[in-house]
Amino acid sequence: MTTLIAGIGCRRGVSAEQIEAAVREALGDTLAFAALGAVASIETKADEAGLVEFCVRHALPLRTFTREQIASLDAPVNASDVVREHLGVDGVCEPCARLAAHGGELLVPKRARDGVTVAIACAAAHPHSNDTSRIKEHR
């Protein structure tokens, strides 16, 4: 089974239910929720209660990335002026999904729903896929 990564950006205070609804909507009818292998976001969301609760409920690791790691990528397909203003990067969900997927293909570009943005990437086979020295993972 292909492993999918859900890149997630969200407003402060969103619930795990809001995040789940946005993820399920982004996956649609063609991608299986059971194929999710991880969630990825910017490091400032590592303590976001709804995001952490969503990950715990579904036993998904939360991989977080620094602004510098995100900025090192090409601009996301759907850059956001609001995100740039508040976080100093062009986007969260798309670049974080790509980073966690180790260069895998972005299958679903940014989708927004109820204060949550989601992008889905397919994890690529990567020779350093077990190397977590560049990412922070929270369970």
C-alpha positions as CSV (number, residue, x, y, z in Angstrom):
1,M,0.0,0.0,0.0
2,T,1.2,3.5,-0.8
3,T,2.0,5.6,2.2
4,L,0.3,9.0,2.2
5,I,1.4,12.1,4.2
6,A,-1.1,14.7,5.2
7,G,0.4,18.2,5.4
8,I,-1.7,20.3,7.7
9,G,-1.9,23.9,8.5
10,C,-4.6,25.3,10.9
11,R,-5.8,28.2,12.9
12,R,-5.2,28.0,16.6
13,G,-8.0,26.3,18.5
14,V,-9.4,24.1,15.7
15,S,-10.6,20.7,16.9
16,A,-9.5,17.2,16.1
17,E,-12.9,16.8,14.4
18,Q,-12.4,19.8,12.2
19,I,-9.0,18.4,11.2
20,E,-10.4,15.0,10.5
21,A,-13.2,16.4,8.3
22,A,-10.7,18.4,6.3
23,V,-8.4,15.4,5.9
24,R,-11.2,13.1,4.8
25,E,-12.5,15.7,2.4
26,A,-9.0,16.1,0.9
27,L,-8.6,12.4,0.5
28,G,-11.9,12.2,-1.3
29,D,-13.2,8.9,-2.6
30,T,-10.0,7.8,-4.3
31,L,-7.4,7.9,-1.5
32,A,-7.8,5.7,1.6
33,F,-7.7,7.2,5.1
34,A,-6.0,4.0,6.2
35,A,-3.1,4.8,3.8
36,L,-2.1,7.8,6.0
37,G,1.4,7.2,7.4
38,A,2.1,10.6,9.0
39,V,0.9,14.1,9.5
40,A,3.3,17.0,8.8
41,S,3.2,20.7,9.9
42,I,5.3,23.6,10.8
43,E,7.0,23.4,14.2
44,T,4.9,26.1,15.8
45,K,1.9,23.7,15.5
46,A,3.6,20.9,17.5
47,D,1.6,21.8,20.6
48,E,-1.7,22.5,18.8
49,A,-4.2,20.5,20.8
50,G,-6.6,19.6,18.0
51,L,-3.7,18.5,15.7
52,V,-2.1,16.5,18.5
53,E,-5.4,14.9,19.4
54,F,-6.1,14.0,15.7
55,C,-2.7,12.3,15.5
56,V,-3.1,10.4,18.8
57,R,-6.6,9.1,17.8
58,H,-5.3,7.7,14.6
59,A,-1.8,6.6,15.8
60,L,-0.1,8.9,13.3
61,P,3.3,10.5,14.0
62,L,3.3,14.3,13.7
63,R,6.4,15.4,11.9
64,T,7.2,19.1,12.2
65,F,9.5,21.3,10.1
66,T,11.3,24.6,10.7
67,R,10.6,27.8,8.8
68,E,14.1,27.4,7.3
69,Q,13.3,23.8,6.0
70,I,10.0,25.0,4.5
71,A,11.6,28.1,2.9
72,S,14.3,25.9,1.3
73,L,11.7,24.4,-1.0
74,D,10.3,26.0,-4.1
75,A,7.2,28.1,-3.4
76,P,4.2,26.0,-2.9
77,V,1.6,25.7,-5.6
78,N,-0.8,27.7,-3.5
79,A,1.3,30.3,-1.7
80,S,-0.6,32.3,0.9
81,D,0.0,36.0,1.7
82,V,-1.7,35.4,5.1
83,V,0.7,32.6,6.0
84,R,3.7,34.6,4.8
85,E,2.6,37.5,7.0
86,H,2.0,35.4,10.2
87,L,4.6,32.7,9.9
88,G,7.2,34.0,7.4
89,V,6.8,31.2,4.9
90,D,4.7,30.9,1.7
91,G,2.7,28.0,2.9
92,V,2.5,25.1,5.5
93,C,0.5,22.2,4.3
94,E,2.0,21.7,0.8
95,P,5.7,22.1,1.7
96,C,5.4,20.1,4.9
97,A,3.7,17.2,3.0
98,R,6.5,17.3,0.5
99,L,9.2,17.4,3.1
100,A,7.7,14.5,5.1
101,A,7.3,12.6,1.8
102,H,11.0,12.9,1.1
103,G,10.3,14.4,-2.3
104,G,7.3,12.3,-3.1
105,E,4.6,13.5,-5.4
106,L,2.0,16.0,-4.2
107,L,-1.2,14.2,-5.0
108,V,-3.7,16.7,-3.6
109,P,-2.8,20.4,-3.5
110,K,-4.0,22.6,-0.7
111,R,-7.6,22.3,0.2
112,A,-9.1,24.6,2.8
113,R,-12.0,23.8,5.1
114,D,-13.2,25.3,8.4
115,G,-9.8,26.8,9.4
116,V,-7.8,23.8,8.3
117,T,-5.6,23.5,5.2
118,V,-4.6,20.0,3.9
119,A,-2.3,18.7,1.2
120,I,-1.7,15.1,0.5
121,A,1.6,13.7,-0.7
122,C,2.7,10.2,-1.6
123,A,5.8,9.1,0.3
124,A,8.8,8.3,-1.9
125,A,11.2,5.5,-1.2
126,H,14.2,7.4,0.2
127,P,17.6,6.0,1.2
128,H,17.5,8.0,4.4
129,S,13.8,7.5,5.2
130,N,14.7,6.3,8.7
131,D,16.9,9.3,9.3
132,T,14.9,11.7,11.5
133,S,17.9,14.0,12.2
134,R,16.3,16.7,10.1
135,I,12.7,16.4,11.4
136,K,11.1,16.5,14.8
137,E,8.5,13.8,15.4
138,H,5.9,14.0,18.1
139,R,3.7,11.1,19.3
